[in-house]
Amino acid sequence: MSNFYNHFDTETLGTRHNDHYRSVFQVDRDRVLYSAAFRRLQNKTQVFKSGAHDFYRTRLTHSLEVAQIGRSIVNYLNKTVFKSPAIDVDLVEGICLAHDLGNPPYGHPGESMLNDLMRDAGGFEGNAQTLKIIAEQLHEDPGSDEGMKPSRAFIDGILKYKILWSDSSKKDKFLYDDQRIYLDFVNGGDTHFPGCSLECQIMNWADDVAYSLHDLSDGYLAGFVNQKEIDSWAQGRSMNAEESKYLDTVIKKLDHKEDFNRFLASRTGRFIEGVRLIERKHPLASHTNRYRYGIEIDPEVKAENTLYKRLAVDIIFRSPQLEQLEFKGRYILKRLFETYLQGNKKAFQLNDKILPSSLREKAKNINTLDYIAIARMICDHFAEQTDISLPKIYKRLFDPDYGSFYDII
């Protein structure tokens, strides 16, 4: 590990075993990589439903691609700016691998549905759920309930938002109120400073690069992104000369699959090299280089990236095909949640007879009058499901011809 990091960065959330051949950040990364939460991402939607075709991306393949782009950004900055391995590539890779761990089934529609269902119990947010998973649910030792004991730099690297649910609009972009202790740890005290660490900024840009380009790739393979649709999309929109040039290039490359794939690969390289390192003023800058430095994106690169994101959102995500599937996903989550936990905060009942064994054990340790704790338990259970396992739960409960005594639940 380079001298870019100090003890403030490497301090862990609780004591963990010494490792004689891996750095603190390598252990953080490995604990994510070998976790069940990471493996479940293989059956969670990125754009198109997991399992629909072999070549579509899932949350797992997306996370691997974000990690590769994140590593490339680090290597680029280390080579061109620091002339040495300053920014830790293992730290950034681990943060990128972990960034979507908290995403529930059905992507962002599923996330907003769970947030609606948890409106009286502290809300639901994918980034907050990721923090909960790494801090409380990934176990270092068998029987431990204290999470993976991540380093300060690792926790800080996944924190895109640093506002608690009670202080937010409660719509999105918040942490849970009981996660204040992790903000205290990250900041080294009870004064909470806004802004993302250097590694979090790198992860955010790597994520932007991945989904702006790879969503177009999947949309192209699925037949959504074609010349007719792009022409129709462009009509009536006000675009400057640069945006029109980018769009024309996309249209020309659509003629051949190989040309389009090479075009997307070249854009990935351009976006990686569009990152600039800056020095910034921040209250934690005197404590750590993670806040002494930050990144800025070349304005032209950022504008091109934004155009591709708008294109993907409008042509793919707002298509009737995907919006119908999103409607179904929201419905399944809502009906299951309200079947497990009936009523509201003022008057509720936990339908304990249909709980799987894992929830029955957890329920034993929860006050039956504590609506918030019970709702969080149910929410966590459904959030960890996949686009395959959740419909199975639904069909087992509501489809008369589905399910048997021998099912694993």
KEKE-3310 file (N, C-alpha, C; in steps of 0.2 Angstrom, whole numbers, plus 5000, padded with zeros to 4 digits):
npx = (5004:5003:5010:5001:4990:4984:4984:4971:4964:4965:4960:4948:4931:4929:4938:4948:4955:4973:4981:4994:4998:4989:4984:4974:4964:4964:4958:4946:4940:4940:4932:4919:4919:4918:4906:4889:4879:4885:4885:4872:4868:4869:4857:4849:4841:4849:4846:4837:4827:4834:4841:4833:4840:4856:4866:4863:4867:4868:4866:4877:4887:4887:4893:4905:4911:4910:4920:4931:4932:4934:4947:4954:4953:4960:4973:4976:4976:4986:4997:4998:4998:5003:5014:5017:5011:4999:4985:4975:4972:4966:4957:4948:4943:4936:4926:4919:4914:4906:4896:4882:4877:4866:4855:4838:4827:4821:4827:4828:4814:4809:4816:4811:4798:4799:4804:4792:4784:4790:4788:4784:4793:4806:4811:4818:4833:4844:4858:4860:4856:4866:4877:4872:4873:4887:4892:4884:4880:4888:4898:4913:4917:4911:4895:4896:4889:4892:4896:4907:4917:4923:4936:4939:4941:4935:4921:4918:4920:4909:4899:4888:4879:4876:4866:4854:4839:4828:4832:4830:4822:4815:4812:4823:4840:4847:4853:4849:4842:4847:4860:4869:4880:4889:4892:4898:4909:4916:4918:4926:4921:4907:4903:4897:4902:4898:4900:4909:4922:4938:4939:4926:4921:4927:4922:4908:4909:4914:4903:4894:4900:4899:4885:4880:4885:4884:4871:4866:4872:4866:4853:4854:4856:4844:4836:4830:4837:4840:4841:4829:4822:4831:4832:4818:4818:4827:4820:4812:4819:4830:4847:4864:4878:4889:4882:4873:4883:4888:4877:4875:4886:4884:4872:4878:4887:4878:4875:4883:4886:4899:4905:4898:4900:4914:4915:4908:4918:4929:4923:4923:4936:4939:4931:4937:4950:4945:4946:4951:4963:4960:4965:4957:4947:4943:4935:4941:4953:4965:4966:4967:4972:4962:4952:4959:4962:4952:4941:4938:4927:4931:4922:4917:4917:4909:4897:4894:4893:4881:4872:4871:4866:4853:4848:4847:4838:4826:4823:4824:4821:4809:4801:4786:4787:4797:4792:4780:4784:4791:4780:4774:4784:4784:4771:4771:4781:4774:4762:4767:4774:4764:4756:4764:4766:4753:4742:4746:4757:4750:4741:4744:4749:4759:4761:4765:4764:4767:4780:4797:4809:4821:4817:4808:4816:4823:4812:4810:4818:4813:4804:4787:4778:4785:4784:4793:4805:4800:4795:4807:4814:4806:4807:4821:4822:4815:4822:4834:4831:4830:4827:4822:4820:4810:4798:4795:4792:4780:4772:4771:4764:4752:4748:4738:4743:4756:4771:4777:4778:4791:4799:4812:4813)
npy = (4994:5011:5027:5036:5034:5034:5030:5034:5032:5018:5012:5001:4996:4991:4977:4966:4951:4950:4950:4943:4944:4951:4967:4979:4985:4975:4965:4970:4971:4957:4951:4956:4951:4937:4935:4931:4940:4947:4937:4936:4946:4942:4938:4949:4963:4973:4981:4974:4960:4948:4933:4933:4933:4926:4936:4948:4961:4959:4964:4959:4957:4970:4976:4971:4976:4990:4989:4986:4997:5007:5003:5006:5020:5023:5018:5026:5039:5037:5035:5046:5057:5055:5048:5036:5022:5028:5031:5018:5004:4992:4996:5004:4996:4986:4995:4998:4985:4983:4993:4991:4982:4984:4985:4981:4968:4970:4982:5000:5004:4994:4998:5011:5007:4999:5009:5017:5008:5008:5020:5024:5019:5022:5022:5016:5014:5011:5014:5016:5003:4995:5000:4995:4981:4979:4983:4976:4964:4956:4943:4941:4931:4914:4914:4927:4943:4956:4961:4964:4972:4983:4995:5012:5020:5012:5011:5024:5026:5020:5028:5038:5047:5058:5061:5059:5050:5056:5069:5072:5073:5062:5055:5049:5046:5045:5040:5028:5032:5026:5024:5034:5031:5026:5037:5045:5037:5038:5051:5053:5059:5067:5077:5080:5080:5085:5079:5068:5056:5054:5041:5037:5046:5042:5029:5033:5040:5029:5021:5029:5029:5016:5012:5022:5018:5004:5001:5006:4997:4985:4989:4990:4977:4971:4977:4989:5001:5009:5016:5022:5024:5033:5044:5048:5051:5062:5071:5087:5090:5101:5103:5106:5109:5100:5089:5085:5080:5069:5061:5059:5051:5040:5035:5032:5021:5011:5003:4991:4978:4975:4987:4996:4990:4992:5006:5009:5004:5012:5024:5021:5021:5035:5041:5037:5043:5056:5061:5072:5076:5085:5097:5101:5111:5105:5100:5089:5087:5089:5078:5067:5061:5058:5067:5078:5078:5077:5073:5080:5080:5081:5094:5092:5078:5075:5080:5072:5060:5062:5064:5051:5044:5051:5046:5032:5031:5037:5030:5016:5014:5020:5014:5005:4991:4989:4997:4991:4979:4984:4989:4977:4971:4980:4978:4965:4966:4974:4967:4956:4961:4967:4956:4949:4958:4965:4979:4995:5007:5011:5001:4985:4968:4954:4942:4928:4915:4912:4915:4912:4900:4907:4920:4918:4915:4927:4935:4931:4938:4951:4964:4962:4973:4983:4991:4997:4990:4977:4980:4983:4971:4963:4971:4970:4957:4955:4964:4957:4947:4940:4943:4931:4923:4930:4931:4917:4916:4923:4916:4904:4907:4912:4906:4893:4881:4880:4875:4865:4853:4850:4861:4872:4885)
npz = (5000:4996:5002:5001:5008:5025:5043:5047:5036:5034:5046:5054:5055:5069:5077:5067:5061:5058:5043:5034:5021:5013:5009:5019:5011:5001:5008:5011:4998:4994:5003:4999:4986:4988:4993:4997:4994:4984:4974:4972:4963:4950:4946:4946:4939:4926:4914:4905:4909:4920:4914:4902:4890:4886:4883:4888:4900:4918:4935:4941:4930:4926:4938:4938:4926:4930:4940:4932:4924:4934:4939:4928:4927:4939:4936:4925:4931:4941:4933:4924:4932:4946:4944:4950:4960:4968:4971:4978:4969:4972:4982:4976:4966:4975:4980:4969:4965:4976:4974:4970:4979:4987:4979:4976:4969:4952:4950:4949:4949:4959:4970:4972:4975:4987:4995:4996:5003:5015:5020:5033:5041:5041:5028:5011:5003:4990:4991:5005:5009:5004:5012:5024:5022:5020:5032:5042:5038:5030:5035:5045:5053:5057:5064:5068:5070:5066:5054:5040:5045:5038:5031:5035:5023:5014:5017:5016:5003:4997:5000:4993:4997:5010:5020:5032:5033:5040:5039:5025:5009:5009:4998:4990:4989:5002:5019:5031:5047:5058:5054:5057:5065:5057:5049:5058:5061:5048:5047:5058:5069:5077:5069:5053:5037:5020:5003:4992:4994:4986:4980:4979:4970:4959:4957:4955:4943:4935:4935:4929:4916:4913:4913:4904:4891:4890:4892:4880:4872:4876:4873:4859:4855:4858:4850:4852:4851:4837:4820:4816:4828:4835:4826:4827:4841:4841:4834:4836:4847:4855:4851:4853:4842:4845:4851:4841:4832:4840:4840:4826:4824:4832:4825:4812:4816:4819:4808:4807:4818:4823:4821:4829:4842:4843:4842:4854:4863:4860:4865:4879:4882:4879:4889:4901:4900:4901:4913:4926:4939:4953:4966:4981:4993:5008:5024:5028:5022:5028:5035:5026:5010:5002:5003:5000:4987:4972:4958:4942:4927:4910:4902:4888:4887:4898:4893:4882:4887:4895:4885:4879:4890:4891:4879:4881:4892:4887:4876:4879:4893:4895:4887:4882:4884:4894:4904:4907:4913:4924:4931:4934:4942:4953:4958:4962:4973:4981:4984:4991:5002:5009:5012:5020:5031:5038:5038:5046:5053:5064:5067:5065:5059:5059:5048:5053:5051:5037:5036:5031:5037:5041:5043:5053:5064:5066:5069:5082:5090:5090:5096:5096:5095:5089:5076:5066:5067:5063:5051:5044:5045:5036:5024:5022:5019:5007:4999:4997:4989:4972:4954:4950:4962:4969:4961:4962:4976:4976:4967:4974:4985:4979:4967:4963:4957:4959:4968:4981:4995:4996:4992:4993:5005)
capx = (5000:5007:5010:4995:4985:4987:4980:4964:4961:4965:4956:4943:4925:4930:4945:4948:4961:4979:4982:5001:4999:4985:4983:4967:4960:4963:4954:4939:4938:4939:4926:4914:4919:4916:4900:4882:4876:4888:4883:4865:4868:4869:4850:4846:4841:4852:4841:4832:4826:4839:4839:4829:4845:4863:4871:4861:4870:4865:4869:4884:4892:4888:4897:4912:4913:4912:4926:4937:4933:4937:4954:4958:4954:4965:4979:4977:4978:4993:5003:4999:4998:5007:5020:5018:5004:4997:4978:4975:4968:4962:4952:4943:4940:4932:4921:4915:4911:4901:4892:4875:4875:4859:4849:4833:4824:4818:4831:4826:4807:4809:4819:4806:4792:4801:4804:4785:4781:4794:4787:4783:4797:4813:4812:4822:4837:4849:4865:4859:4856:4873:4880:4870:4875:4894:4893:4881:4877:4893:4901:4920:4918:4905:4891:4897:4883:4895:4898:4914:4922:4927:4940:4935:4941:4930:4915:4917:4920:4902:4894:4886:4875:4878:4861:4850:4832:4824:4834:4830:4815:4812:4811:4828:4847:4848:4855:4844:4843:4852:4867:4872:4886:4894:4894:4902:4915:4919:4921:4931:4918:4900:4902:4896:4904:4896:4905:4912:4929:4941:4937:4918:4920:4930:4917:4902:4910:4915:4896:4891:4902:4897:4878:4878:4887:4882:4864:4865:4874:4860:4847:4855:4856:4837:4832:4827:4841:4841:4841:4823:4821:4835:4829:4812:4820:4830:4815:4809:4824:4835:4853:4869:4882:4892:4877:4871:4889:4889:4871:4876:4891:4880:4868:4882:4890:4873:4875:4886:4887:4906:4907:4895:4904:4921:4913:4907:4924:4933:4920:4925:4943:4939:4928:4942:4955:4942:4946:4956:4963:4961:4965:4951:4947:4938:4937:4945:4958:4971:4967:4967:4972:4955:4948:4964:4961:4946:4941:4933:4927:4931:4915:4915:4916:4903:4891:4893:4890:4875:4868:4870:4861:4846:4845:4845:4832:4820:4821:4824:4818:4802:4797:4780:4789:4800:4787:4775:4788:4792:4774:4773:4788:4781:4765:4773:4784:4769:4757:4770:4775:4757:4754:4768:4765:4747:4740:4750:4760:4745:4738:4747:4749:4764:4758:4770:4763:4770:4787:4802:4813:4826:4813:4805:4822:4824:4807:4810:4822:4811:4798:4781:4775:4789:4782:4798:4809:4797:4795:4814:4815:4802:4810:4828:4821:4813:4827:4839:4828:4832:4821:4820:4817:4804:4792:4794:4789:4774:4768:4770:4758:4746:4746:4736:4746:4763:4774:4776:4780:4798:4802:4817:4811)
capy = (5000:5017:5032:5040:5032:5034:5026:5037:5028:5010:5010:4997:4997:4985:4973:4960:4947:4952:4947:4944:4944:4955:4974:4981:4986:4969:4961:4973:4969:4950:4949:4958:4947:4930:4935:4929:4946:4949:4932:4937:4951:4938:4937:4955:4966:4979:4984:4969:4955:4943:4927:4933:4931:4926:4941:4954:4962:4959:4968:4956:4959:4978:4978:4969:4981:4996:4988:4987:5005:5010:5001:5009:5027:5024:5017:5032:5045:5036:5035:5053:5063:5054:5044:5030:5019:5032:5029:5011:5001:4987:4999:5007:4990:4984:4999:4997:4979:4983:4999:4989:4976:4985:4986:4976:4965:4975:4989:5007:5003:4990:5002:5016:5003:4997:5016:5019:5003:5009:5027:5025:5015:5024:5022:5011:5017:5006:5015:5014:4996:4993:5001:4990:4975:4978:4985:4972:4957:4951:4941:4940:4924:4911:4916:4934:4948:4962:4963:4963:4976:4987:5000:5019:5022:5008:5013:5031:5025:5018:5033:5043:5052:5058:5064:5054:5050:5061:5076:5072:5073:5055:5052:5045:5049:5046:5035:5026:5036:5022:5023:5039:5029:5025:5043:5047:5034:5040:5058:5054:5062:5068:5082:5076:5084:5083:5078:5062:5055:5053:5035:5037:5050:5038:5024:5036:5041:5023:5018:5033:5027:5009:5012:5026:5015:4997:5001:5007:4991:4980:4991:4989:4970:4970:4980:4996:5006:5008:5022:5025:5026:5038:5049:5050:5054:5068:5077:5091:5091:5106:5100:5110:5106:5094:5084:5083:5076:5063:5057:5057:5046:5034:5032:5029:5015:5006:4999:4985:4976:4976:4994:4999:4988:4996:5013:5010:5003:5018:5029:5020:5024:5042:5043:5036:5048:5063:5062:5076:5076:5092:5098:5104:5113:5101:5100:5082:5087:5089:5071:5062:5063:5056:5073:5083:5077:5075:5073:5083:5077:5086:5096:5089:5071:5074:5082:5066:5055:5064:5063:5044:5042:5053:5042:5026:5032:5039:5025:5010:5013:5023:5010:5001:4984:4989:5000:4985:4974:4987:4989:4970:4970:4984:4975:4959:4968:4977:4962:4951:4965:4969:4950:4947:4963:4968:4985:5001:5009:5012:4995:4980:4961:4951:4935:4924:4908:4911:4917:4907:4899:4913:4926:4916:4915:4934:4938:4929:4943:4958:4966:4961:4979:4987:4991:4999:4984:4972:4982:4983:4964:4961:4974:4967:4950:4956:4967:4953:4942:4942:4943:4924:4920:4934:4928:4910:4917:4925:4910:4899:4910:4914:4902:4886:4875:4880:4874:4858:4852:4849:4867:4876:4892)
capz = (5000:4995:5007:4999:5013:5032:5048:5047:5030:5035:5052:5052:5059:5073:5076:5063:5061:5054:5037:5032:5014:5009:5013:5022:5006:4997:5012:5010:4991:4994:5007:4994:4980:4989:4997:4994:4992:4977:4969:4970:4958:4944:4945:4947:4932:4925:4910:4903:4914:4921:4911:4896:4885:4889:4882:4892:4906:4924:4940:4942:4925:4927:4943:4936:4921:4933:4943:4927:4922:4940:4940:4923:4929:4944:4933:4921:4936:4944:4928:4921:4937:4952:4941:4955:4962:4973:4973:4978:4964:4976:4986:4971:4963:4980:4981:4963:4966:4981:4974:4969:4983:4991:4975:4976:4963:4948:4949:4952:4951:4965:4975:4974:4978:4994:4999:4997:5008:5021:5022:5040:5045:5039:5020:5008:4998:4988:4994:5012:5010:5003:5018:5029:5020:5022:5039:5047:5036:5028:5041:5045:5056:5058:5070:5069:5067:5066:5047:5037:5048:5033:5033:5034:5016:5010:5019:5013:4996:4994:5002:4988:5000:5017:5023:5035:5030:5044:5036:5018:5006:5010:4991:4988:4991:5010:5023:5037:5053:5063:5051:5060:5068:5052:5047:5064:5060:5042:5048:5064:5075:5076:5064:5046:5031:5014:4998:4991:4994:4979:4977:4978:4964:4954:4957:4952:4936:4932:4935:4924:4910:4911:4911:4898:4885:4890:4891:4873:4869:4877:4869:4852:4854:4859:4844:4854:4848:4830:4817:4816:4835:4836:4822:4830:4847:4840:4831:4841:4853:4854:4852:4850:4836:4847:4853:4834:4830:4843:4838:4820:4824:4834:4819:4807:4818:4820:4802:4808:4825:4825:4821:4835:4848:4843:4844:4862:4867:4860:4870:4886:4883:4879:4895:4906:4899:4902:4920:4928:4946:4956:4973:4983:5000:5012:5031:5030:5017:5032:5038:5021:5003:4999:5002:4998:4980:4969:4951:4937:4921:4905:4900:4882:4889:4902:4889:4877:4892:4897:4879:4879:4896:4890:4874:4884:4896:4883:4871:4882:4900:4894:4882:4885:4886:4900:4909:4909:4917:4930:4934:4937:4948:4959:4960:4966:4979:4986:4987:4995:5008:5012:5014:5026:5036:5036:5041:5045:5059:5070:5068:5061:5061:5056:5046:5055:5048:5031:5036:5030:5043:5042:5046:5060:5069:5067:5072:5089:5093:5089:5099:5091:5095:5086:5069:5062:5067:5060:5044:5042:5044:5030:5019:5021:5016:5000:4995:4995:4984:4965:4949:4950:4968:4971:4958:4965:4982:4974:4964:4979:4989:4976:4962:4966:4954:4960:4974:4984:5002:4996:4990:4998:5006)
cpx = (5004:5006:5005:4990:4988:4983:4973:4961:4960:4961:4950:4937:4925:4936:4944:4955:4967:4979:4990:5002:4995:4984:4975:4962:4959:4958:4946:4936:4936:4933:4919:4913:4916:4909:4893:4879:4878:4885:4876:4864:4867:4862:4846:4846:4845:4848:4836:4832:4831:4837:4835:4834:4852:4867:4869:4865:4866:4868:4876:4889:4893:4893:4905:4915:4914:4919:4932:4938:4936:4944:4957:4958:4960:4972:4981:4980:4985:4999:5004:5000:5003:5014:5022:5011:5002:4990:4978:4970:4963:4956:4946:4939:4934:4925:4916:4911:4905:4895:4884:4873:4868:4854:4844:4831:4821:4821:4828:4818:4806:4811:4814:4799:4793:4801:4797:4782:4784:4793:4786:4788:4805:4815:4817:4826:4843:4856:4865:4859:4862:4877:4878:4872:4883:4896:4890:4879:4882:4898:4909:4921:4911:4901:4892:4891:4886:4898:4905:4919:4927:4931:4936:4935:4936:4923:4913:4917:4913:4897:4893:4882:4876:4873:4856:4842:4828:4826:4833:4823:4811:4811:4816:4835:4848:4851:4850:4847:4848:4859:4871:4879:4891:4896:4899:4909:4919:4922:4926:4928:4911:4898:4902:4897:4901:4901:4907:4919:4931:4939:4930:4917:4922:4924:4910:4903:4911:4908:4893:4893:4899:4889:4876:4880:4884:4875:4862:4867:4868:4854:4848:4854:4848:4833:4829:4831:4843:4840:4835:4821:4825:4833:4823:4813:4822:4825:4812:4813:4829:4842:4858:4873:4886:4888:4875:4877:4889:4883:4872:4881:4888:4876:4872:4885:4885:4872:4877:4887:4894:4908:4904:4899:4911:4920:4912:4913:4929:4930:4922:4932:4943:4936:4933:4947:4952:4942:4952:4957:4964:4962:4959:4951:4941:4940:4941:4951:4965:4972:4969:4968:4966:4951:4953:4963:4954:4946:4936:4933:4927:4924:4913:4913:4910:4896:4889:4890:4883:4870:4866:4865:4854:4843:4843:4839:4826:4818:4820:4819:4811:4798:4791:4782:4792:4796:4782:4778:4789:4786:4772:4777:4786:4775:4767:4776:4778:4764:4761:4772:4769:4754:4758:4767:4758:4745:4745:4753:4756:4742:4740:4747:4754:4761:4763:4770:4766:4777:4792:4806:4818:4823:4810:4810:4823:4819:4807:4814:4820:4804:4792:4777:4779:4788:4788:4803:4806:4797:4802:4816:4812:4806:4817:4827:4819:4818:4833:4837:4831:4826:4819:4817:4811:4798:4790:4790:4781:4769:4767:4764:4752:4744:4744:4740:4753:4765:4772:4779:4788:4802:4807:4815:4815)
cpy = (5006:5022:5037:5040:5032:5030:5028:5033:5021:5008:5006:4998:4990:4981:4967:4957:4950:4947:4948:4945:4948:4962:4974:4981:4980:4965:4963:4970:4961:4948:4951:4952:4940:4930:4933:4935:4948:4944:4933:4942:4948:4937:4943:4959:4972:4983:4979:4963:4950:4936:4927:4931:4931:4932:4948:4955:4961:4964:4966:4958:4966:4979:4976:4974:4988:4995:4989:4994:5009:5009:5005:5017:5028:5023:5023:5038:5043:5037:5042:5058:5061:5051:5038:5028:5022:5029:5021:5008:4995:4990:5001:5001:4987:4988:4999:4990:4979:4988:4997:4984:4977:4986:4980:4973:4971:4982:4995:5007:4999:4994:5008:5013:5002:5004:5018:5014:5005:5016:5029:5022:5016:5024:5016:5015:5012:5007:5014:5007:4993:4994:4996:4983:4974:4979:4980:4965:4953:4949:4939:4933:4921:4913:4923:4938:4955:4964:4962:4967:4980:4993:5007:5021:5018:5010:5020:5031:5023:5023:5039:5049:5052:5062:5059:5055:5055:5068:5077:5073:5067:5051:5047:5049:5050:5040:5034:5030:5032:5021:5029:5037:5028:5032:5046:5044:5037:5047:5059:5058:5064:5074:5079:5081:5081:5082:5071:5061:5054:5047:5034:5041:5046:5032:5027:5037:5034:5020:5022:5030:5020:5009:5016:5022:5008:4996:5002:5001:4986:4982:4990:4981:4968:4973:4987:5001:5005:5015:5026:5028:5033:5044:5052:5053:5061:5073:5081:5093:5097:5103:5105:5106:5100:5088:5081:5078:5070:5058:5055:5051:5039:5031:5029:5022:5009:5001:4992:4984:4977:4983:4997:4997:4991:5003:5014:5008:5009:5024:5028:5022:5032:5045:5042:5041:5055:5065:5067:5076:5084:5092:5102:5106:5109:5101:5094:5082:5087:5082:5066:5065:5062:5062:5079:5083:5075:5074:5077:5080:5082:5088:5093:5082:5070:5075:5076:5061:5056:5063:5056:5042:5044:5048:5035:5026:5033:5033:5018:5010:5016:5019:5006:4994:4984:4992:4995:4980:4977:4988:4982:4969:4974:4981:4969:4961:4970:4972:4958:4955:4966:4962:4948:4952:4967:4974:4991:5002:5009:5005:4990:4973:4958:4944:4930:4917:4907:4913:4911:4906:4904:4919:4924:4917:4923:4937:4937:4935:4951:4959:4966:4968:4984:4987:4992:4993:4978:4973:4981:4976:4962:4964:4971:4960:4951:4959:4963:4948:4945:4942:4936:4922:4924:4932:4921:4911:4919:4920:4905:4901:4910:4910:4895:4880:4875:4879:4867:4858:4852:4855:4870:4883:4894)
cpz = (5000:5001:5006:5005:5020:5037:5048:5041:5031:5041:5050:5057:5064:5072:5072:5063:5056:5048:5034:5025:5010:5013:5015:5016:5001:5001:5011:5003:4991:4997:5003:4989:4982:4993:4993:4991:4985:4972:4967:4964:4951:4942:4946:4941:4932:4920:4908:4909:4914:4918:4904:4890:4888:4888:4885:4898:4912:4929:4941:4937:4925:4932:4941:4931:4925:4937:4938:4925:4928:4940:4934:4924:4934:4941:4929:4926:4939:4939:4925:4926:4943:4950:4946:4957:4968:4975:4973:4974:4967:4979:4981:4968:4968:4980:4975:4963:4970:4979:4973:4974:4986:4986:4975:4970:4959:4948:4952:4954:4958:4971:4977:4977:4986:4998:5001:5003:5015:5023:5029:5044:5043:5032:5018:5003:4996:4991:5001:5013:5009:5009:5024:5028:5022:5029:5044:5045:5033:5034:5040:5048:5057:5064:5072:5066:5066:5059:5045:5040:5043:5035:5032:5027:5012:5011:5016:5006:4993:4996:4997:4991:5007:5021:5026:5033:5034:5041:5029:5016:5007:5003:4989:4990:4998:5013:5028:5043:5058:5060:5053:5062:5063:5049:5052:5063:5054:5043:5054:5069:5073:5071:5057:5041:5024:5009:4998:4992:4987:4976:4976:4971:4958:4952:4953:4945:4932:4931:4929:4917:4908:4909:4905:4891:4885:4890:4884:4870:4870:4873:4862:4850:4854:4854:4846:4851:4841:4826:4817:4823:4837:4832:4825:4837:4846:4837:4837:4847:4851:4856:4849:4845:4839:4848:4846:4831:4833:4841:4831:4819:4826:4828:4814:4809:4819:4814:4803:4816:4827:4825:4827:4841:4848:4845:4851:4866:4866:4864:4877:4887:4883:4886:4901:4906:4900:4909:4922:4936:4948:4963:4975:4991:5003:5019:5032:5026:5021:5035:5033:5014:5000:4999:5000:4990:4978:4962:4948:4931:4916:4902:4894:4883:4893:4898:4884:4881:4894:4891:4878:4884:4894:4884:4877:4888:4892:4879:4874:4888:4899:4889:4885:4887:4893:4906:4912:4914:4924:4934:4938:4943:4954:4962:4965:4973:4984:4989:4992:5002:5012:5014:5020:5032:5034:5040:5041:5052:5065:5072:5063:5063:5056:5054:5047:5052:5041:5030:5035:5036:5045:5046:5053:5065:5071:5071:5080:5093:5093:5093:5095:5091:5091:5078:5064:5062:5063:5052:5040:5040:5037:5024:5017:5017:5009:4996:4993:4990:4977:4961:4948:4956:4970:4968:4960:4972:4981:4972:4970:4984:4986:4970:4964:4963:4955:4967:4977:4991:5002:4993:4995:4999:5012)
residu = (MET:SER:ASN:PHE:TYR:ASN:HIS:PHE:ASP:THR:GLU:THR:LEU:GLY:THR:ARG:HIS:ASN:ASP:HIS:TYR:ARG:SER:VAL:PHE:GLN:VAL:ASP:ARG:ASP:ARG:VAL:LEU:TYR:SER:ALA:ALA:PHE:ARG:ARG:LEU:GLN:ASN:LYS:THR:GLN:VAL:PHE:LYS:SER:GLY:ALA:HIS:ASP:PHE:TYR:ARG:THR:ARG:LEU:THR:HIS:SER:LEU:GLU:VAL:ALA:GLN:ILE:GLY:ARG:SER:ILE:VAL:ASN:TYR:LEU:ASN:LYS:THR:VAL:PHE:LYS:SER:PRO:ALA:ILE:ASP:VAL:ASP:LEU:VAL:GLU:GLY:ILE:CYS:LEU:ALA:HIS:ASP:LEU:GLY:ASN:PRO:PRO:TYR:GLY:HIS:PRO:GLY:GLU:SER:MET:LEU:ASN:ASP:LEU:MET:ARG:ASP:ALA:GLY:GLY:PHE:GLU:GLY:ASN:ALA:GLN:THR:LEU:LYS:ILE:ILE:ALA:GLU:GLN:LEU:HIS:GLU:ASP:PRO:GLY:SER:ASP:GLU:GLY:MET:LYS:PRO:SER:ARG:ALA:PHE:ILE:ASP:GLY:ILE:LEU:LYS:TYR:LYS:ILE:LEU:TRP:SER:ASP:SER:SER:LYS:LYS:ASP:LYS:PHE:LEU:TYR:ASP:ASP:GLN:ARG:ILE:TYR:LEU:ASP:PHE:VAL:ASN:GLY:GLY:ASP:THR:HIS:PHE:PRO:GLY:CYS:SER:LEU:GLU:CYS:GLN:ILE:MET:ASN:TRP:ALA:ASP:ASP:VAL:ALA:TYR:SER:LEU:HIS:ASP:LEU:SER:ASP:GLY:TYR:LEU:ALA:GLY:PHE:VAL:ASN:GLN:LYS:GLU:ILE:ASP:SER:TRP:ALA:GLN:GLY:ARG:SER:MET:ASN:ALA:GLU:GLU:SER:LYS:TYR:LEU:ASP:THR:VAL:ILE:LYS:LYS:LEU:ASP:HIS:LYS:GLU:ASP:PHE:ASN:ARG:PHE:LEU:ALA:SER:ARG:THR:GLY:ARG:PHE:ILE:GLU:GLY:VAL:ARG:LEU:ILE:GLU:ARG:LYS:HIS:PRO:LEU:ALA:SER:HIS:THR:ASN:ARG:TYR:ARG:TYR:GLY:ILE:GLU:ILE:ASP:PRO:GLU:VAL:LYS:ALA:GLU:ASN:THR:LEU:TYR:LYS:ARG:LEU:ALA:VAL:ASP:ILE:ILE:PHE:ARG:SER:PRO:GLN:LEU:GLU:GLN:LEU:GLU:PHE:LYS:GLY:ARG:TYR:ILE:LEU:LYS:ARG:LEU:PHE:GLU:THR:TYR:LEU:GLN:GLY:ASN:LYS:LYS:ALA:PHE:GLN:LEU:ASN:ASP:LYS:ILE:LEU:PRO:SER:SER:LEU:ARG:GLU:LYS:ALA:LYS:ASN:ILE:ASN:THR:LEU:ASP:TYR:ILE:ALA:ILE:ALA:ARG:MET:ILE:CYS:ASP:HIS:PHE:ALA:GLU:GLN:THR:ASP:ILE:SER:LEU:PRO:LYS:ILE:TYR:LYS:ARG:LEU:PHE:ASP:PRO:ASP:TYR:GLY:SER:PHE:TYR:ASP:ILE:ILE)
# end
